[in-house]
Amino acid sequence: MKRKRFIAGATCPECKETDTLRWWVDHHIEVVECVRCGHMDRRSPNQSPQPEVVAQSADVIGIFKPE
Ligand SMILES: [Zn+2]
């Protein structure tokens, strides 16, 4: 079960209402939802970028040389 807690004193950036935001953690991502207008905001606590797959092959076959 996910615990959804209201954020006391928080103001929704969409509808500007106060005390309508609740948040919970879903798959290690903080989710903030406004129960009034349905605004949702997700943010990862750890902004760790995905490691890019480096595909550097030394064996390059078939290089076309326009000469
Ligand atoms: Zn709202």
N, CA, C, O and the ligand as a Tripos MOL2 file, in Angstrom:
@<TRIPOS>MOLECULE
protein
  269   267    68     0     0
PROTEIN
NO_CHARGES

@<TRIPOS>ATOM
      1 N           0.8380   -1.1960    0.0000 N.3       1 MET1
      2 CA          0.0000    0.0000    0.0000 C.3       1 MET1
      3 C           0.8720    1.2440    0.0000 C.2       1 MET1
      4 O           1.8580    1.3320    0.7310 O.2       1 MET1
      5 N           0.4950    2.1850   -0.8200 N.am      2 LYS2
      6 CA          1.2360    3.4400   -0.8710 C.3       2 LYS2
      7 C           0.5730    4.4590    0.0660 C.2       2 LYS2
      8 O          -0.6420    4.6600    0.0670 O.2       2 LYS2
      9 N           1.4150    5.0660    0.8320 N.am      3 ARG3
     10 CA          0.9070    6.0970    1.7220 C.3       3 ARG3
     11 C           0.8830    7.4390    1.0180 C.2       3 ARG3
     12 O           1.9090    7.9150    0.5320 O.2       3 ARG3
     13 N          -0.2540    8.0280    0.9680 N.am      4 LYS4
     14 CA         -0.3700    9.3420    0.3510 C.3       4 LYS4
     15 C          -0.6380   10.3630    1.4500 C.2       4 LYS4
     16 O          -1.6250   10.2910    2.1820 O.2       4 LYS4
     17 N           0.2670   11.2960    1.5300 N.am      5 ARG5
     18 CA          0.1480   12.3030    2.5770 C.3       5 ARG5
     19 C          -0.0960   13.6780    1.9770 C.2       5 ARG5
     20 O           0.4910   14.0470    0.9600 O.2       5 ARG5
     21 N          -0.9540   14.4070    2.6140 N.am      6 PHE6
     22 CA         -1.1760   15.7780    2.1900 C.3       6 PHE6
     23 C          -0.0260   16.6470    2.6720 C.2       6 PHE6
     24 O           0.4940   16.4690    3.7740 O.2       6 PHE6
     25 N           0.3490   17.5710    1.8380 N.am      7 ILE7
     26 CA          1.4250   18.4870    2.1860 C.3       7 ILE7
     27 C           0.8030   19.7360    2.7870 C.2       7 ILE7
     28 O           0.1280   20.5090    2.1070 O.2       7 ILE7
     29 N           1.0470   19.9110    4.0720 N.am      8 ALA8
     30 CA          0.4440   21.0420    4.7770 C.3       8 ALA8
     31 C           1.0320   22.3550    4.2880 C.2       8 ALA8
     32 O           2.2480   22.5430    4.2850 O.2       8 ALA8
     33 N           0.1730   23.2420    3.8850 N.am      9 GLY9
     34 CA          0.6090   24.5720    3.4970 C.3       9 GLY9
     35 C           1.1330   24.6760    2.0850 C.2       9 GLY9
     36 O           1.5610   25.7500    1.6620 O.2       9 GLY9
     37 N           1.1080   23.5740    1.3420 N.am     10 ALA10
     38 CA          1.6200   23.6070   -0.0230 C.3      10 ALA10
     39 C           0.5710   24.1920   -0.9650 C.2      10 ALA10
     40 O          -0.6300   23.9750   -0.8030 O.2      10 ALA10
     41 N           1.0540   24.9270   -1.9400 N.am     11 THR11
     42 CA          0.1610   25.5510   -2.9030 C.3      11 THR11
     43 C           0.3490   24.9040   -4.2670 C.2      11 THR11
     44 O           1.4730   24.7330   -4.7390 O.2      11 THR11
     45 N          -0.7470   24.5540   -4.8810 N.am     12 CYS12
     46 CA         -0.6830   23.9400   -6.2020 C.3      12 CYS12
     47 C          -0.2520   24.9800   -7.2290 C.2      12 CYS12
     48 O          -0.8120   26.0760   -7.2690 O.2      12 CYS12
     49 N           0.7360   24.6510   -8.0610 N.am     13 PRO13
     50 CA          1.1830   25.6000   -9.0830 C.3      13 PRO13
     51 C           0.1550   25.8090  -10.1860 C.2      13 PRO13
     52 O           0.2420   26.7740  -10.9450 O.2      13 PRO13
     53 N          -0.8120   24.9140  -10.2760 N.am     14 GLU14
     54 CA         -1.8100   25.0280  -11.3330 C.3      14 GLU14
     55 C          -3.0190   25.8490  -10.8940 C.2      14 GLU14
     56 O          -3.3350   26.8800  -11.4870 O.2      14 GLU14
     57 N          -3.6820   25.3810   -9.8580 N.am     15 CYS15
     58 CA         -4.9380   26.0160   -9.4620 C.3      15 CYS15
     59 C          -4.7700   26.9650   -8.2880 C.2      15 CYS15
     60 O          -5.7180   27.6220   -7.8580 O.2      15 CYS15
     61 N          -3.5290   27.0230   -7.7690 N.am     16 LYS16
     62 CA         -3.1980   27.9640   -6.6950 C.3      16 LYS16
     63 C          -3.9490   27.6840   -5.4010 C.2      16 LYS16
     64 O          -4.0390   28.5470   -4.5280 O.2      16 LYS16
     65 N          -4.4750   26.5020   -5.2860 N.am     17 GLU17
     66 CA         -5.1660   26.1540   -4.0540 C.3      17 GLU17
     67 C          -4.1570   25.6460   -3.0270 C.2      17 GLU17
     68 O          -3.1130   25.0970   -3.3790 O.2      17 GLU17
     69 N          -4.4830   25.8370   -1.7740 N.am     18 THR18
     70 CA         -3.6030   25.4120   -0.7060 C.3      18 THR18
     71 C          -4.1560   24.1590   -0.0390 C.2      18 THR18
     72 O          -5.3680   23.9650    0.0600 O.2      18 THR18
     73 N          -3.2480   23.3320    0.4080 N.am     19 ASP19
     74 CA         -3.5960   22.0880    1.1040 C.3      19 ASP19
     75 C          -4.3590   21.1150    0.2130 C.2      19 ASP19
     76 O          -5.1870   20.3400    0.6910 O.2      19 ASP19
     77 N          -4.0790   21.1630   -1.0670 N.am     20 THR20
     78 CA         -4.7170   20.2020   -1.9670 C.3      20 THR20
     79 C          -3.6960   19.2170   -2.5210 C.2      20 THR20
     80 O          -4.0430   18.2680   -3.2240 O.2      20 THR20
     81 N          -2.4340   19.4590   -2.1920 N.am     21 LEU21
     82 CA         -1.3760   18.6090   -2.7150 C.3      21 LEU21
     83 C          -1.1130   17.4450   -1.7780 C.2      21 LEU21
     84 O          -1.0280   17.6010   -0.5600 O.2      21 LEU21
     85 N          -0.9860   16.2750   -2.3830 N.am     22 ARG22
     86 CA         -0.5600   15.1160   -1.6110 C.3      22 ARG22
     87 C           0.5630   14.4470   -2.3790 C.2      22 ARG22
     88 O           0.6550   14.5650   -3.6000 O.2      22 ARG22
     89 N           1.3840   13.7680   -1.6740 N.am     23 TRP23
     90 CA          2.5440   13.1710   -2.3280 C.3      23 TRP23
     91 C           2.7510   11.7510   -1.8020 C.2      23 TRP23
     92 O           2.3290   11.3920   -0.7020 O.2      23 TRP23
     93 N           3.4060   10.9840   -2.6220 N.am     24 TRP24
     94 CA          3.7990    9.6460   -2.2310 C.3      24 TRP24
     95 C           4.9810    9.2390   -3.0940 C.2      24 TRP24
     96 O           5.3400    9.9360   -4.0430 O.2      24 TRP24
     97 N           5.5690    8.1310   -2.7640 N.am     25 VAL25
     98 CA          6.7340    7.6610   -3.5060 C.3      25 VAL25
     99 C           6.3210    6.4590   -4.3390 C.2      25 VAL25
    100 O           5.8090    5.4640   -3.8270 O.2      25 VAL25
    101 N           6.5570    6.5800   -5.6260 N.am     26 ASP26
    102 CA          6.2250    5.4950   -6.5400 C.3      26 ASP26
    103 C           7.4780    5.1040   -7.3120 C.2      26 ASP26
    104 O           7.9990    5.8760   -8.1180 O.2      26 ASP26
    105 N           7.9430    3.9090   -7.0530 N.am     27 HIS27
    106 CA          9.1650    3.4230   -7.7010 C.3      27 HIS27
    107 C          10.3240    4.4070   -7.5100 C.2      27 HIS27
    108 O          11.0180    4.7690   -8.4600 O.2      27 HIS27
    109 N          10.5080    4.8210   -6.2740 N.am     28 HIS28
    110 CA         11.6080    5.7220   -5.8930 C.3      28 HIS28
    111 C          11.4820    7.0920   -6.5260 C.2      28 HIS28
    112 O          12.4500    7.8520   -6.5750 O.2      28 HIS28
    113 N          10.3080    7.4050   -7.0050 N.am     29 ILE29
    114 CA         10.0820    8.7250   -7.5670 C.3      29 ILE29
    115 C           8.9820    9.4050   -6.7600 C.2      29 ILE29
    116 O           7.9090    8.8410   -6.5480 O.2      29 ILE29
    117 N           9.2640   10.6090   -6.3210 N.am     30 GLU30
    118 CA          8.2690   11.3540   -5.5770 C.3      30 GLU30
    119 C           7.1950   11.8760   -6.5160 C.2      30 GLU30
    120 O           7.4850   12.5500   -7.5040 O.2      30 GLU30
    121 N           5.9710   11.5560   -6.1940 N.am     31 VAL31
    122 CA          4.8620   11.9990   -7.0220 C.3      31 VAL31
    123 C           4.0080   12.9510   -6.2010 C.2      31 VAL31
    124 O           3.5810   12.6230   -5.0940 O.2      31 VAL31
    125 N           3.7650   14.1180   -6.7450 N.am     32 VAL32
    126 CA          2.9250   15.1060   -6.0900 C.3      32 VAL32
    127 C           1.6790   15.2910   -6.9340 C.2      32 VAL32
    128 O           1.7530   15.5370   -8.1380 O.2      32 VAL32
    129 N           0.5450   15.1690   -6.2890 N.am     33 GLU33
    130 CA         -0.7110   15.2970   -7.0170 C.3      33 GLU33
    131 C          -1.6330   16.2770   -6.3200 C.2      33 GLU33
    132 O          -1.7290   16.3070   -5.0930 O.2      33 GLU33
    133 N          -2.3010   17.0690   -7.1220 N.am     34 CYS34
    134 CA         -3.3050   17.9760   -6.5940 C.3      34 CYS34
    135 C          -4.6660   17.2930   -6.7400 C.2      34 CYS34
    136 O          -5.0680   16.8850   -7.8300 O.2      34 CYS34
    137 N          -5.3550   17.1860   -5.6140 N.am     35 VAL35
    138 CA         -6.6380   16.4850   -5.6350 C.3      35 VAL35
    139 C          -7.7410   17.3710   -6.2100 C.2      35 VAL35
    140 O          -8.8540   16.9110   -6.4630 O.2      35 VAL35
    141 N          -7.4190   18.6380   -6.4100 N.am     36 ARG36
    142 CA         -8.4330   19.5620   -6.9000 C.3      36 ARG36
    143 C          -8.4540   19.6160   -8.4240 C.2      36 ARG36
    144 O          -9.4950   19.4470   -9.0580 O.2      36 ARG36
    145 N          -7.2590   19.8590   -8.9980 N.am     37 CYS37
    146 CA         -7.2320   20.0250  -10.4540 C.3      37 CYS37
    147 C          -6.5620   18.8560  -11.1620 C.2      37 CYS37
    148 O          -6.5900   18.7670  -12.3900 O.2      37 CYS37
    149 N          -5.9580   17.9580  -10.3820 N.am     38 GLY38
    150 CA         -5.3530   16.7940  -11.0030 C.3      38 GLY38
    151 C          -3.9360   17.0090  -11.4710 C.2      38 GLY38
    152 O          -3.3610   16.1650  -12.1570 O.2      38 GLY38
    153 N          -3.3740   18.1430  -11.0970 N.am     39 HIS39
    154 CA         -1.9910   18.4130  -11.4780 C.3      39 HIS39
    155 C          -1.0640   17.3880  -10.8460 C.2      39 HIS39
    156 O          -1.1910   17.0670   -9.6640 O.2      39 HIS39
    157 N          -0.1340   16.8770  -11.6400 N.am     40 MET40
    158 CA          0.8080   15.9010  -11.1250 C.3      40 MET40
    159 C           2.2300   16.3350  -11.4360 C.2      40 MET40
    160 O           2.5160   16.9030  -12.4910 O.2      40 MET40
    161 N           3.1040   16.0550  -10.4960 N.am     41 ASP41
    162 CA          4.5120   16.3950  -10.6790 C.3      41 ASP41
    163 C           5.3340   15.2290  -10.1590 C.2      41 ASP41
    164 O           5.1000   14.7130   -9.0660 O.2      41 ASP41
    165 N           6.2890   14.8340  -10.9610 N.am     42 ARG42
    166 CA          7.1540   13.7270  -10.5690 C.3      42 ARG42
    167 C           8.5900   14.2220  -10.4980 C.2      42 ARG42
    168 O           9.0370   15.0270  -11.3150 O.2      42 ARG42
    169 N           9.2760   13.7290   -9.5230 N.am     43 ARG43
    170 CA         10.6810   14.0850   -9.4300 C.3      43 ARG43
    171 C          11.4390   12.9610   -8.7500 C.2      43 ARG43
    172 O          10.9720   12.3430   -7.7930 O.2      43 ARG43
    173 N          12.5910   12.7280   -9.2680 N.am     44 SER44
    174 CA         13.4330   11.6870   -8.7100 C.3      44 SER44
    175 C          14.3190   12.2740   -7.6330 C.2      44 SER44
    176 O          14.9630   13.2980   -7.8610 O.2      44 SER44
    177 N          14.3690   11.6580   -6.4730 N.am     45 PRO45
    178 CA         15.2360   12.1680   -5.4070 C.3      45 PRO45
    179 C          16.6930   12.1920   -5.8250 C.2      45 PRO45
    180 O          17.4360   13.1170   -5.4980 O.2      45 PRO45
    181 N          17.0810   11.1800   -6.5390 N.am     46 ASN46
    182 CA         18.4540   11.1030   -7.0230 C.3      46 ASN46
    183 C          18.4710   11.3860   -8.5200 C.2      46 ASN46
    184 O          18.0830   10.5480   -9.3340 O.2      46 ASN46
    185 N          18.9180   12.5600   -8.8550 N.am     47 GLN47
    186 CA         18.9520   12.9270  -10.2680 C.3      47 GLN47
    187 C          20.1710   12.3020  -10.9430 C.2      47 GLN47
    188 O          21.0490   12.9980  -11.4530 O.2      47 GLN47
    189 N          20.1990   11.0030  -10.9320 N.am     48 SER48
    190 CA         21.3180   10.3130  -11.5600 C.3      48 SER48
    191 C          20.9770   10.0090  -13.0100 C.2      48 SER48
    192 O          20.0330    9.2690  -13.2860 O.2      48 SER48
    193 N          21.7140   10.5560  -13.9040 N.am     49 PRO49
    194 CA         21.4380   10.3090  -15.3230 C.3      49 PRO49
    195 C          21.7210    8.8710  -15.6990 C.2      49 PRO49
    196 O          22.6140    8.2190  -15.1570 O.2      49 PRO49
    197 N          20.9460    8.4100  -16.6260 N.am     50 GLN50
    198 CA         21.1380    7.0500  -17.0960 C.3      50 GLN50
    199 C          22.4800    6.9420  -17.8140 C.2      50 GLN50
    200 O          22.7980    7.7680  -18.6690 O.2      50 GLN50
    201 N          23.2530    5.9400  -17.4720 N.am     51 PRO51
    202 CA         24.5350    5.7790  -18.1630 C.3      51 PRO51
    203 C          24.3190    5.4460  -19.6290 C.2      51 PRO51
    204 O          23.6480    4.4760  -19.9810 O.2      51 PRO51
    205 N          24.8980    6.2630  -20.4520 N.am     52 GLU52
    206 CA         24.7160    6.0500  -21.8860 C.3      52 GLU52
    207 C          25.5430    4.8630  -22.3550 C.2      52 GLU52
    208 O          26.6670    4.6270  -21.9130 O.2      52 GLU52
    209 N          24.9510    4.1600  -23.2350 N.am     53 VAL53
    210 CA         25.6440    3.0070  -23.7790 C.3      53 VAL53
    211 C          26.6810    3.4780  -24.7880 C.2      53 VAL53
    212 O          26.3600    4.0330  -25.8390 O.2      53 VAL53
    213 N          27.9150    3.2400  -24.4320 N.am     54 VAL54
    214 CA         29.0000    3.6550  -25.3110 C.3      54 VAL54
    215 C          29.3720    2.4940  -26.2090 C.2      54 VAL54
    216 O          29.9240    1.4860  -25.7670 O.2      54 VAL54
    217 N          29.0590    2.6600  -27.4560 N.am     55 ALA55
    218 CA         29.3600    1.6010  -28.4170 C.3      55 ALA55
    219 C          30.4520    2.0750  -29.3510 C.2      55 ALA55
    220 O          30.1960    2.5540  -30.4560 O.2      55 ALA55
    221 N          31.6430    1.9300  -28.8880 N.am     56 GLN56
    222 CA         32.7740    2.3160  -29.7280 C.3      56 GLN56
    223 C          33.5000    1.0500  -30.1680 C.2      56 GLN56
    224 O          34.1770    0.3790  -29.3890 O.2      56 GLN56
    225 N          33.3310    0.7670  -31.4160 N.am     57 SER57
    226 CA         33.9640   -0.4150  -31.9520 C.3      57 SER57
    227 C          35.2120   -0.0560  -32.7250 C.2      57 SER57
    228 O          35.2020    0.8370  -33.5710 O.2      57 SER57
    229 N          36.2770   -0.7570  -32.4270 N.am     58 ALA58
    230 CA         37.5340   -0.5000  -33.1440 C.3      58 ALA58
    231 C          37.5310   -1.1840  -34.4970 C.2      58 ALA58
    232 O          38.3260   -0.8610  -35.3800 O.2      58 ALA58
    233 N          36.6380   -2.1200  -34.6400 N.am     59 ASP59
    234 CA         36.5950   -2.8520  -35.8960 C.3      59 ASP59
    235 C          35.5180   -2.2690  -36.8000 C.2      59 ASP59
    236 O          34.3970   -2.7720  -36.8650 O.2      59 ASP59
    237 N          35.8720   -1.2300  -37.4730 N.am     60 VAL60
    238 CA         34.9510   -0.5890  -38.3920 C.3      60 VAL60
    239 C          35.1350   -1.1890  -39.7770 C.2      60 VAL60
    240 O          36.2010   -1.1030  -40.3880 O.2      60 VAL60
    241 N          34.0910   -1.7770  -40.2310 N.am     61 ILE61
    242 CA         34.1830   -2.4650  -41.5100 C.3      61 ILE61
    243 C          33.4510   -1.6810  -42.5900 C.2      61 ILE61
    244 O          32.3170   -1.2380  -42.4070 O.2      61 ILE61
    245 N          34.1140   -1.5260  -43.6910 N.am     62 GLY62
    246 CA         33.4670   -0.9450  -44.8510 C.3      62 GLY62
    247 C          33.3930    0.5590  -44.8120 C.2      62 GLY62
    248 O          32.3240    1.1290  -45.0290 O.2      62 GLY62
    249 N          34.4760    1.2010  -44.5490 N.am     63 ILE63
    250 CA         34.4860    2.6580  -44.5880 C.3      63 ILE63
    251 C          34.5590    3.1330  -46.0260 C.2      63 ILE63
    252 O          35.4440    2.7290  -46.7810 O.2      63 ILE63
    253 N          33.6360    3.9820  -46.3960 N.am     64 PHE64
    254 CA         33.5790    4.4930  -47.7520 C.3      64 PHE64
    255 C          34.4180    5.7580  -47.8420 C.2      64 PHE64
    256 O          34.1260    6.7560  -47.1830 O.2      64 PHE64
    257 N          35.4380    5.7110  -48.6420 N.am     65 LYS65
    258 CA         36.3090    6.8680  -48.8020 C.3      65 LYS65
    259 C          36.1060    7.4850  -50.1830 C.2      65 LYS65
    260 O          36.5500    6.9240  -51.1850 O.2      65 LYS65
    261 N          35.4710    8.5780  -50.2370 N.am     66 PRO66
    262 CA         35.2610    9.2350  -51.5570 C.3      66 PRO66
    263 C          36.5330    9.9120  -52.0470 C.2      66 PRO66
    264 O          36.8540   11.0370  -51.6630 O.2      66 PRO66
    265 N          37.2380    9.2010  -52.8990 N.am     67 GLU67
    266 CA         38.4550    9.8110  -53.4330 C.3      67 GLU67
    267 C          38.4520    9.7510  -54.9510 C.2      67 GLU67
    268 O          39.3970   10.2150  -55.5890 O.2      67 GLU67
    269 ZN         -4.3300   22.1150   -8.3710 Zn       68 ZN68
@<TRIPOS>BOND
     1     1     2 1
     2     2     3 1
     3     3     4 2
     4     3     5 am
     5     5     6 1
     6     6     7 1
     7     7     8 2
     8     7     9 am
     9     9    10 1
    10    10    11 1
    11    11    12 2
    12    11    13 am
    13    13    14 1
    14    14    15 1
    15    15    16 2
    16    15    17 am
    17    17    18 1
    18    18    19 1
    19    19    20 2
    20    19    21 am
    21    21    22 1
    22    22    23 1
    23    23    24 2
    24    23    25 am
    25    25    26 1
    26    26    27 1
    27    27    28 2
    28    27    29 am
    29    29    30 1
    30    30    31 1
    31    31    32 2
    32    31    33 am
    33    33    34 1
    34    34    35 1
    35    35    36 2
    36    35    37 am
    37    37    38 1
    38    38    39 1
    39    39    40 2
    40    39    41 am
    41    41    42 1
    42    42    43 1
    43    43    44 2
    44    43    45 am
    45    45    46 1
    46    46    47 1
    47    47    48 2
    48    47    49 am
    49    49    50 1
    50    50    51 1
    51    51    52 2
    52    51    53 am
    53    53    54 1
    54    54    55 1
    55    55    56 2
    56    55    57 am
    57    57    58 1
    58    58    59 1
    59    59    60 2
    60    59    61 am
    61    61    62 1
    62    62    63 1
    63    63    64 2
    64    63    65 am
    65    65    66 1
    66    66    67 1
    67    67    68 2
    68    67    69 am
    69    69    70 1
    70    70    71 1
    71    71    72 2
    72    71    73 am
    73    73    74 1
    74    74    75 1
    75    75    76 2
    76    75    77 am
    77    77    78 1
    78    78    79 1
    79    79    80 2
    80    79    81 am
    81    81    82 1
    82    82    83 1
    83    83    84 2
    84    83    85 am
    85    85    86 1
    86    86    87 1
    87    87    88 2
    88    87    89 am
    89    89    90 1
    90    90    91 1
    91    91    92 2
    92    91    93 am
    93    93    94 1
    94    94    95 1
    95    95    96 2
    96    95    97 am
    97    97    98 1
    98    98    99 1
    99    99   100 2
   100    99   101 am
   101   101   102 1
   102   102   103 1
   103   103   104 2
   104   103   105 am
   105   105   106 1
   106   106   107 1
   107   107   108 2
   108   107   109 am
   109   109   110 1
   110   110   111 1
   111   111   112 2
   112   111   113 am
   113   113   114 1
   114   114   115 1
   115   115   116 2
   116   115   117 am
   117   117   118 1
   118   118   119 1
   119   119   120 2
   120   119   121 am
   121   121   122 1
   122   122   123 1
   123   123   124 2
   124   123   125 am
   125   125   126 1
   126   126   127 1
   127   127   128 2
   128   127   129 am
   129   129   130 1
   130   130   131 1
   131   131   132 2
   132   131   133 am
   133   133   134 1
   134   134   135 1
   135   135   136 2
   136   135   137 am
   137   137   138 1
   138   138   139 1
   139   139   140 2
   140   139   141 am
   141   141   142 1
   142   142   143 1
   143   143   144 2
   144   143   145 am
   145   145   146 1
   146   146   147 1
   147   147   148 2
   148   147   149 am
   149   149   150 1
   150   150   151 1
   151   151   152 2
   152   151   153 am
   153   153   154 1
   154   154   155 1
   155   155   156 2
   156   155   157 am
   157   157   158 1
   158   158   159 1
   159   159   160 2
   160   159   161 am
   161   161   162 1
   162   162   163 1
   163   163   164 2
   164   163   165 am
   165   165   166 1
   166   166   167 1
   167   167   168 2
   168   167   169 am
   169   169   170 1
   170   170   171 1
   171   171   172 2
   172   171   173 am
   173   173   174 1
   174   174   175 1
   175   175   176 2
   176   175   177 am
   177   177   178 1
   178   178   179 1
   179   179   180 2
   180   179   181 am
   181   181   182 1
   182   182   183 1
   183   183   184 2
   184   183   185 am
   185   185   186 1
   186   186   187 1
   187   187   188 2
   188   187   189 am
   189   189   190 1
   190   190   191 1
   191   191   192 2
   192   191   193 am
   193   193   194 1
   194   194   195 1
   195   195   196 2
   196   195   197 am
   197   197   198 1
   198   198   199 1
   199   199   200 2
   200   199   201 am
   201   201   202 1
   202   202   203 1
   203   203   204 2
   204   203   205 am
   205   205   206 1
   206   206   207 1
   207   207   208 2
   208   207   209 am
   209   209   210 1
   210   210   211 1
   211   211   212 2
   212   211   213 am
   213   213   214 1
   214   214   215 1
   215   215   216 2
   216   215   217 am
   217   217   218 1
   218   218   219 1
   219   219   220 2
   220   219   221 am
   221   221   222 1
   222   222   223 1
   223   223   224 2
   224   223   225 am
   225   225   226 1
   226   226   227 1
   227   227   228 2
   228   227   229 am
   229   229   230 1
   230   230   231 1
   231   231   232 2
   232   231   233 am
   233   233   234 1
   234   234   235 1
   235   235   236 2
   236   235   237 am
   237   237   238 1
   238   238   239 1
   239   239   240 2
   240   239   241 am
   241   241   242 1
   242   242   243 1
   243   243   244 2
   244   243   245 am
   245   245   246 1
   246   246   247 1
   247   247   248 2
   248   247   249 am
   249   249   250 1
   250   250   251 1
   251   251   252 2
   252   251   253 am
   253   253   254 1
   254   254   255 1
   255   255   256 2
   256   255   257 am
   257   257   258 1
   258   258   259 1
   259   259   260 2
   260   259   261 am
   261   261   262 1
   262   262   263 1
   263   263   264 2
   264   263   265 am
   265   265   266 1
   266   266   267 1
   267   267   268 2
@<TRIPOS>SUBSTRUCTURE
     1 MET1         2 RESIDUE 1 A MET
     2 LYS2         6 RESIDUE 1 A LYS
     3 ARG3        10 RESIDUE 1 A ARG
     4 LYS4        14 RESIDUE 1 A LYS
     5 ARG5        18 RESIDUE 1 A ARG
     6 PHE6        22 RESIDUE 1 A PHE
     7 ILE7        26 RESIDUE 1 A ILE
     8 ALA8        30 RESIDUE 1 A ALA
     9 GLY9        34 RESIDUE 1 A GLY
    10 ALA10       38 RESIDUE 1 A ALA
    11 THR11       42 RESIDUE 1 A THR
    12 CYS12       46 RESIDUE 1 A CYS
    13 PRO13       50 RESIDUE 1 A PRO
    14 GLU14       54 RESIDUE 1 A GLU
    15 CYS15       58 RESIDUE 1 A CYS
    16 LYS16       62 RESIDUE 1 A LYS
    17 GLU17       66 RESIDUE 1 A GLU
    18 THR18       70 RESIDUE 1 A THR
    19 ASP19       74 RESIDUE 1 A ASP
    20 THR20       78 RESIDUE 1 A THR
    21 LEU21       82 RESIDUE 1 A LEU
    22 ARG22       86 RESIDUE 1 A ARG
    23 TRP23       90 RESIDUE 1 A TRP
    24 TRP24       94 RESIDUE 1 A TRP
    25 VAL25       98 RESIDUE 1 A VAL
    26 ASP26      102 RESIDUE 1 A ASP
    27 HIS27      106 RESIDUE 1 A HIS
    28 HIS28      110 RESIDUE 1 A HIS
    29 ILE29      114 RESIDUE 1 A ILE
    30 GLU30      118 RESIDUE 1 A GLU
    31 VAL31      122 RESIDUE 1 A VAL
    32 VAL32      126 RESIDUE 1 A VAL
    33 GLU33      130 RESIDUE 1 A GLU
    34 CYS34      134 RESIDUE 1 A CYS
    35 VAL35      138 RESIDUE 1 A VAL
    36 ARG36      142 RESIDUE 1 A ARG
    37 CYS37      146 RESIDUE 1 A CYS
    38 GLY38      150 RESIDUE 1 A GLY
    39 HIS39      154 RESIDUE 1 A HIS
    40 MET40      158 RESIDUE 1 A MET
    41 ASP41      162 RESIDUE 1 A ASP
    42 ARG42      166 RESIDUE 1 A ARG
    43 ARG43      170 RESIDUE 1 A ARG
    44 SER44      174 RESIDUE 1 A SER
    45 PRO45      178 RESIDUE 1 A PRO
    46 ASN46      182 RESIDUE 1 A ASN
    47 GLN47      186 RESIDUE 1 A GLN
    48 SER48      190 RESIDUE 1 A SER
    49 PRO49      194 RESIDUE 1 A PRO
    50 GLN50      198 RESIDUE 1 A GLN
    51 PRO51      202 RESIDUE 1 A PRO
    52 GLU52      206 RESIDUE 1 A GLU
    53 VAL53      210 RESIDUE 1 A VAL
    54 VAL54      214 RESIDUE 1 A VAL
    55 ALA55      218 RESIDUE 1 A ALA
    56 GLN56      222 RESIDUE 1 A GLN
    57 SER57      226 RESIDUE 1 A SER
    58 ALA58      230 RESIDUE 1 A ALA
    59 ASP59      234 RESIDUE 1 A ASP
    60 VAL60      238 RESIDUE 1 A VAL
    61 ILE61      242 RESIDUE 1 A ILE
    62 GLY62      246 RESIDUE 1 A GLY
    63 ILE63      250 RESIDUE 1 A ILE
    64 PHE64      254 RESIDUE 1 A PHE
    65 LYS65      258 RESIDUE 1 A LYS
    66 PRO66      262 RESIDUE 1 A PRO
    67 GLU67      266 RESIDUE 1 A GLU
    68 ZN68       269 GROUP 0 **** ****
